[in-house]
Amino acid sequence: MNKKVLLVDDHQMVLDGLANLIVSEMPDIDIKTSADPIEFLETLTPNSDIALVVTDLFMLKMNGLAFASAIRDRASDLPVLLLSGVEEDLTEEAILSSGASGFVSKKVGHKALFEGMRAAMDGKTYINGKVSERPSASAVRSLERANGESFRYPKLSERQVEVLKLIAAGESNRDISDQLMISENTVKSHIKILFSELGVNKRAACVRQARVFGLI
């Protein structure tokens, strides 16, 4: 039985072209497509028959890293492969922390995409041409379940997101206070909530984790 692979990209022309390419080169794969990551998440269940999700990294409705995290929450064993033409500041830590199994740059040849898809479906990690025998994100999620941990998307107010963006810009508490016209104590309260929601205790880690969730 052919494996089902879902392609997600909010550019229909890119989506159609990629689907045709994979079908022509991987006859054992059945392709499904979606231009709306949120719509897909609303129908995703733990017993999904999809073997792999290949998603663009930058989409209007949802960042690919946040999308991978949300998939992890709903179908913990479903591998996700990120695809993008922009990879600056995208670290292996950010990719794997999101729950994705790997990343393929659109700048490389299509053979790398096929190799990455095979690796992800085989439970391996794949980062830009390098296949690792280390277990993919699904193994990390199994460990999380064993430790009683679970994924929860951070719930932030508009003001907290504003504070978060200023932290990412390198602003001090005093600078944030001045720009948002709030007291420094209020800034500290917002930062405390940010740290709690993102599961960190330092500003740099807060920024990294926020990028994983697509918050900044």
N, C-alpha and C positions, 0 to 999 in steps of 0.2 A: 504494500500500500504506500502510495506517495505521501511524503511529509508535507504538511501545510505550513507555508511561510507567509507572514503578514508583512507587507511593505507599508510604511507610514511616511507620508511627505505631503505638505500642504501646497506643493506646486504640481498640478495635475500632469503637465507635460513631462516633468522629471519622473513622476510616479509611473506613468505609462511606459516611458522609455526603459526604465529600470526593470519593470515587470517583463517586458518583451525580451530584454537581454538575458535575464535569469532563466526564463522558460526555454529559450533557444539553447542554452548551455547546460542546464541542469534538468534533464527530462524526468527525474524522479521527484521533482518538487512541484507542488501545486501552489500557485500564487494567489493570494488575496490582497486587496489594496484598500487603504483608507487615507483620506485627506484630512481627517479630523481625529486627533489623538484622544480628545475628551469623549467623543461619541463612542470610540472603541472601548475605553475604560468602563463606560456605563454598562456595557454588555459582557465584559470579561468576567469569567468565573474560574475557580480553582481547577475545574475539570475540563478546561478548554482543550480542543483538539489541535490547537496551533503548536507547532514544534519550535518556532522561532519568530521573533519580531525584529525586523530591520527598520530602523527609524532614522530620519534626518535629525541632526543635532539642534538646528535652529528653526523653530516653527513659531508662527504668530501666537497660537493659542497655548502652547506649552513647550518649554525647553525640553530637549531630548533627555537630559539627565533627570529632570523631574519626572518625565514620562516613565523612564526606566524604574525609578523609585516607586511610582504609583503601581506599576505592573507587579513589582516585587510584593507590594502590599496585598494585591488581589489574587495573583497566581504565582506563588513563590518559586516554583520550579521552571517557569517559562524564561528561557534565555533571551536576552536583548542585545542586538549588535547596533552600535551607533555608527552613523555615516555622515560625513561632513566635508566640505571644501575648506573649512576654517578650523585650524587646530591649535592656534596660539593660546598659551595659558591653559590648555587642556592636559592635565596630568593623568598619569595612570591611576594615581590615588583617587582623583575625582571620578574617573570612569568606573572603577571598581566599587567605590563607596556608594555610587548611585544604584548599584545592583546590576549594572550592565555586565555582559560577558566579554566585551571588547569594543574596539573602535577600528574603522577603516576610513582612510582619507580618500576623498573623491579625486585626489591628485594622482593616485596610483592606478595601475591597470586593473581591469575587471577581474583578472585571475585572483588578485588579492581579496576581492570581495567574496568570490566563491570559496576560497580557502578559509576566510574568516567565518563564513556561514557554516561550513562543515565543522570547523573547530568548535564553534559555539554550540551546535547541535550535539556534538560529542562530549559536551561538558568541560571543554577546555577554555582557557583564556587566550584571546587573540588581540594583540595591539600592533597595528600597522605593520603587518608582514611577519610578526613573530608569534609563533604558536608556543604556548607554555603548557606543560603537563600538569601544572598546578590546577587544582579544581577551580572552576569558575565561580561566579557569584552565588550559584545555587548551593554550593557547599558552605559558603559563608552564612547563607540564610538558614541552613540546617543547624549550624552551630548556634545561631541566634535563637532558634526555636528551642534548642536543648538547654540554653541558658535562661529561657523564659522571657526573651526579649522580643519585641515586635516593632514593626515600622509604623511611624505616625508622622504624617505630613505636618510641619510646623504651622501653627495658627497665629498669625501676626496681624496687628492693627495697621492701618495706614501710617500712623505716626511711627510705629516701630520699624516699618519698612523704610521710612525716611531716615530714621536714626541709623539703620543698618547701612544704607547707601553712603551716608556721611562717614561712618566707620571705615567702609571700604575705600573711601577717598582719602583716608589717612587723617581725618579731622580729630582733634582732641575733644574731650568732654566740654571744655569751655567754648570751643569753636561751634560745636553742635548746639550748645545752649544759646549762643548768640544768633546763629543762623535760623534756628527754629523758634526763637523767642520764648524759651521755656527755661526753668531753673536747672542748675546742674544736678540737683537731687532728682529731678524728674528724668533727666537724661540717664542717670545711674539706674533708676528704676526700670527704664525701658531696656537698658543693656542687660540688666539682671534677667528680665523676661526673655530677651533674645538668647542669652546663654542657655537658659533652661529649655526653651523650645528647640534649640538646635543641638543640645546635648554637648556643649563645649564649656570651657572655662577661660579661654583667652580670645582676644580680639582677632588675631590672625586666623585661628581655627574657626571662629565665628564667620569670617568672610569666606573661607574655603567651603565650609558646609553650606552657607547660603547660596553659593554658586552651584553646588551640587543639586540643590533643590530648585534652581532657576529663579531665585528670589532677587538676584541682582545680575 
